[in-house]
Amino acid sequence: MADGRRGPRQPDRRRPRRAPSERRAAGRARVALSTERIVDAAVAILDEGGPDALTFRRLAGELGVGVASLYWHVDDKEDLLMLCFEHVLDADRAPIEPGPGAGDWKRDIREQLLGYFDLSERHPWIAAIAPGVTADGFSVAVRVLGLTGERIRSLGFDDVRTFYLASALFGSLTSIMMQTMRLAYGPPGRREDVLAEFADALGRQEDQYPGVARLARVMATHSDRDQFVAAVDVILAGIEAEAAKL
């Protein structure tokens, strides 16, 4: 005004400045969260560090959301693990699940078991949940015992013998999967260090067990897959020989 006096003060129409916690919450809300995003992030954590590395706090941090928001999509860690298992299984479900009665019984069993083993090498953490059941009723234990059992029973074995033979195959699978998982997570070079230590222990028994040093050299550099294939082939050969006598 000409006389220097100010007019009535106008109301401040600017948006009130929010507290930092409110701004963080708003930022998280803008992140589109879905079960698919949660599972993808969880699988990445599992592949890197195994089941112990997967916590809801870490997962929420990776996704840029609040921990509570995860519970809109998953019930708990067990539920999340099974969703992750379903996710990694989808890409491999066909080759590791031959149809009933399809093809040669030995080939079908061998390919199915190797399919699961190869999956566990890519995702070692699945060994921890292999006995579990997914939302659609899928279970590695049930599927392996079911398919191998049907193949073995078709050779003329009774239910008792079928159970023991199928269990032997499943036991070989789960034991090597657990071994792979234990050696997969930890400091770099852990697997090599463990094998070298065991090989050294074998080598020191050369006087008591002649020739064991040669086995020790193999132990230090062996392939888990080749080891598993050898076990499966021996069991299948034994089943075939026993079936021929029925």
Secondary structure, DSSP 4 states (H G I P E B T S, - for coil): -TTS---PPPP--SPPPPPHHHHHHHHHHTS---HHHHHHHHHHHHHHH-GGG--HHHHHHHHTS-HHHHTTT-SSHHHHHHHHHHHHHHTTTTTT-PPTT-S-HHHHHHHHHHHHHHHHHHSGGGGGGTTS--TTS--HHHHHHHHHHHHHHTTT--HHHHHHHHHHHHHHHHHHHHHHHHHHSSSTTHHHHHHHHHHHHHHTTTTTSTTHHHHHHHHHH--HHHHHHHHHHHHHHHHHHHHTT-
